[in-house]
Amino acid sequence: MRITASKSKMLCYLGYFYTDTSPDSSFYIVQELAPGKSLATLVQNGWHTTEEKIRGIAIQIFKILIYLHELKPPVIHRDIKPYNIILGEDWQVFLVDFGTVQNIYHSTFVWKIYCTGVV
């Protein structure tokens, strides 16, 4: 199967903030709102679709992962599950909840605005 490039919409990260309160500290990533519902919610509500549409969703997820892994430094999501995959009304796929990324880059994170997650 060949994955071809398509016109991309990007879900932008707007910023981040860090709180340091004893005995805990937290790192937060702020991103645009992803319109739609999670795959988990859709399935729990009885959603069914065709194999062709599922294949299209999977291809979009693969494209997102390829994009993230080709960034310098690469972004590794580490928590891909149906709750973190949002499906928009136009079948646009959004990968959300990059909370576990902080563990990889916690000590080296520098302020940047990354636009990632949707193709």
C-alpha positions as CSV (number, residue, x, y, z in Angstrom):
1,M,0.0,0.0,0.0
2,R,1.4,3.4,-0.9
3,I,0.7,6.4,1.3
4,T,0.5,9.6,-0.7
5,A,0.7,13.1,0.5
6,S,-2.5,15.1,0.8
7,K,-3.3,18.7,1.6
8,S,-2.5,19.2,5.2
9,K,-4.3,21.0,8.0
10,M,-2.1,21.4,11.1
11,L,-3.2,21.3,14.8
12,C,-0.9,24.0,16.3
13,Y,0.6,24.0,19.7
14,L,0.1,27.4,21.1
15,G,2.6,27.2,23.9
16,Y,3.4,25.5,27.2
17,F,3.8,26.3,30.9
18,Y,5.5,24.7,33.8
19,T,4.5,24.7,37.5
20,D,6.9,23.9,40.2
21,T,5.0,23.3,43.5
22,S,6.5,21.2,46.3
23,P,6.6,18.2,46.2
24,D,5.4,18.1,42.6
25,S,6.1,19.9,39.3
26,S,4.0,19.7,36.2
27,F,4.6,20.6,32.5
28,Y,1.5,21.5,30.4
29,I,1.3,21.8,26.6
30,V,-1.4,24.1,25.1
31,Q,-2.8,23.2,21.7
32,E,-5.7,24.2,19.5
33,L,-9.0,22.5,20.1
34,A,-9.5,19.4,17.9
35,P,-13.1,19.5,16.7
36,G,-14.9,16.1,16.8
37,K,-15.2,13.1,19.0
38,S,-12.7,10.4,20.1
39,L,-12.8,7.0,18.4
40,A,-13.5,5.5,21.8
41,T,-16.6,7.7,22.4
42,L,-17.9,7.0,18.9
43,V,-17.5,3.2,19.3
44,Q,-19.1,3.3,22.8
45,N,-22.1,5.1,21.2
46,G,-22.6,2.3,18.7
47,W,-20.7,3.9,15.7
48,H,-20.0,1.6,12.8
49,T,-18.4,2.4,9.5
50,T,-17.0,0.6,6.4
51,E,-13.6,-1.1,6.2
52,E,-12.6,1.5,3.6
53,K,-13.2,4.4,6.0
54,I,-11.3,2.6,8.8
55,R,-8.4,2.1,6.3
56,G,-8.5,5.9,5.6
57,I,-8.4,6.7,9.3
58,A,-5.4,4.3,9.8
59,I,-3.5,5.9,6.9
60,Q,-4.1,9.4,8.4
61,I,-2.7,8.1,11.7
62,F,0.4,6.6,10.0
63,K,1.0,10.0,8.2
64,I,0.8,11.8,11.5
65,L,3.3,9.4,13.1
66,I,5.7,9.6,10.1
67,Y,5.6,13.4,10.3
68,L,6.2,13.4,14.1
69,H,9.1,10.9,13.8
70,E,10.7,13.0,11.1
71,L,10.9,16.2,13.2
72,K,14.2,17.2,14.6
73,P,14.2,16.1,17.4
74,P,11.6,13.5,16.7
75,V,8.3,13.6,18.7
76,I,7.3,10.2,20.2
77,H,3.6,10.2,21.3
78,R,3.8,7.1,23.6
79,D,0.0,7.0,24.4
80,I,-1.8,6.2,21.1
81,K,-5.3,4.8,22.0
82,P,-8.8,5.4,20.8
83,Y,-9.4,8.1,23.4
84,N,-6.5,10.1,21.9
85,I,-7.7,9.9,18.3
86,I,-10.3,12.5,17.4
87,L,-12.4,12.1,14.3
88,G,-13.8,15.3,12.8
89,E,-17.1,15.6,10.9
90,D,-15.1,15.7,7.6
91,W,-13.3,12.4,8.5
92,Q,-10.2,14.5,9.5
93,V,-8.1,12.7,12.1
94,F,-6.4,14.5,15.0
95,L,-3.9,12.9,17.4
96,V,-4.2,14.5,20.8
97,D,-2.8,14.3,24.3
98,F,0.9,14.6,24.0
99,G,1.3,14.6,27.8
100,T,3.9,11.7,27.9
101,V,6.2,13.6,25.5
102,Q,7.3,15.7,28.4
103,N,9.1,12.7,29.9
104,I,11.5,12.6,26.9
105,Y,12.2,16.3,26.5
106,H,11.7,17.5,30.1
107,S,15.2,18.6,30.7
108,T,15.9,20.0,27.2
109,F,12.6,21.7,26.1
110,V,13.1,25.1,24.5
111,W,10.2,27.4,23.7
112,K,9.0,26.8,20.1
113,I,5.6,26.6,18.5
114,Y,5.1,23.3,16.8
115,C,2.2,22.6,14.4
116,T,1.8,18.8,14.5
117,G,-0.8,16.1,14.5
118,V,-3.1,16.3,11.5
119,V,-2.7,15.5,7.8
